[in-house]
Amino acid sequence: MDEPEIKAAVKTYILNEYLPGEDPAALTDTTELMTTGILDSIAVLKVVTFLESHFGITLEPHEAVVENLNTLSAIARLVMSKKA
Amino acid sequence: MTTRALHQLLDLSASRFPDKAAIEESEGDSIRYGELARLSDRVRDRLRQMGVEPGDRVGICLRKSADAVASLFGIMKAGAAYVPVDPTAPASRNAFIFRNCAVKSIIVEAQLADGLHQEFSPVCFAPESIVLDGVGAGVPLTHSLDQLDVVSPAPSTPSAVPDPARLAYILYTSGSTGQPKGVMLSHSNAACFIDWCSSVFQPNEHDRFSSHAPFHFDLSILDIYVSIKHGATLVIVEEQLGKEPARLAAWIAEKKLTVWYSAPSILSLMAQVGRLKDYDYSSLRVVLFAGEVFPIKYLKLLKLLWPHPRYFNLYGPTETNVCTFYEVPQVIPDCQTEPVPIGKACAYCEPLVVDEAGTEILPAAEGELCIAGPSVLEGYWNLPENTAKAFLPGRDNRWYRTGDIVVELPDGNYKFLGRRDRMIKKRGYRIELGEIEAALYRHPAIKEAAAVALPDDNGVSVKAFASTRNGARLSTIELKAFCAENLPLYMVPDLFCCVESLPKTSTDKVDYQKLKAMK
């Protein structure tokens, strides 16, 4: 699975779970997810659970941080690095 | 020992334990009691030099740190009340708070100072500031004071004479009309609670207290003052760490905390995803929670994973501090599906349950809990009408109306049933839905807005409804970003729903029940 596919899968998940009815084009690779309240702390945990189950990876506590999860791009980079 | 003024607690512990760590920060930096007391003396002297007098207010806009603790003690030593704000909240909200109570000075981090001063300039309000390059172990505060001393030395002055009736701090809480309101609390308001904690939790100088709650949140009163009164170590949970249950769970074990105090939400999350079985929590002896209902299934789970500490549910609005408490039994019966009760009144409080007319009701009937006693607030800053409405009319005693509907159980414990107004508790934060609506109304395209709280697995989520002037759909992402610019993040609604118009009742008021039922 390459980076665009990872982004697409995470984007679909976030749109369905946290932004129902939103225009998909409004959620870009650089939209800030944690610092603008799109994902609160509980939503972030659910995204982490989704990443672990969907991509078959395990995230360590120090990896589930704002630098790695604040945008779709950052999430895709994180998942790629875990799968490498 | 009876506490008279909060700032004396630090000096007393500094004389008993000068070389003991008073504050330890998340990364391990610490400051000793002797150093912390001296640093707070320097803050006092600098504030005096800047013209701060007993009875004034001084704002604090700092991340939690030794620097912040030294600052609030320094402010009280100068005889002033400290006004802490959320450094992560929008500058406009913090500037409103500082203007509202006319702070004489502000102690602020450089990265936050510009935003604040931009908000001040249009209204000719420019309190003098002590600006810190950052925070950490008191170093940036010391540096700022050194620099100010070069320009104009601040002579040493004695601390303010303890006056139990003087304001110690003002905590701003969400206001239903859209602006936060300041709860004024005196030294004696806090002191009776702190002394009660001493007798119930038996702290000593070997304890290591968590500081999870931010300093603008009233849970911090127990953390800071009970810990310092007993010469214990206050271990600061850095803001981001405090939201990440997996990392936090490991950190609590590593730091060998003995007393934990927080809202239930982070405890629920740690029970679920913290891998608590993997760590050693043998030091932990007391777990305190307050601020919202603890879902019973997660409390049971937590007690399975952390079986040995004593657990207490502490209840009370900012206006009364903690006023009832309940010790959770060692074993919660499997059949218990209801949350634990809020318990019985603390020794310094008198409870009364009244009906809508304010008349005392029979035991075992539902009614609003009112509280009288020395912990009850002085009033709301500059809001005499709100202050008057907060108390039961026509009585000698000042009975504060909590707005919480309760019932007294046969065993004498109170059970929390709900609210009589539109205030909610989410992740321990107190939120007036009206403040969220007022923020949405500031959006140029929004014609009507309403917010409701819906129960979910972790407590409640907030859903906002909006209709627009031109009928266009608004982007949820844009609305969330707009709210984040005007409200603290915890108040940003979880869900948005665009509607043609809001449903109304027969009296043309927003029909919140219908909104709650909308899919």
Interface residues (C-beta under 8 A of the other chain):
Chain A: Y18 L19 P20 G21 E22 D23 A26 L27 T31 T35 T36 G37 I38 D40 S41 I42 A43 L45 T49 P61 H62 A64 V65 V66
Chain B: Q240 K243 E244 P245 A246 R247 A249 A250 S265 L269 V273 R427 N458 R473 S475 T476 I477 E478 K480 A481 C483 A484 L489 Y490 V492 D494 L495 C497 C498
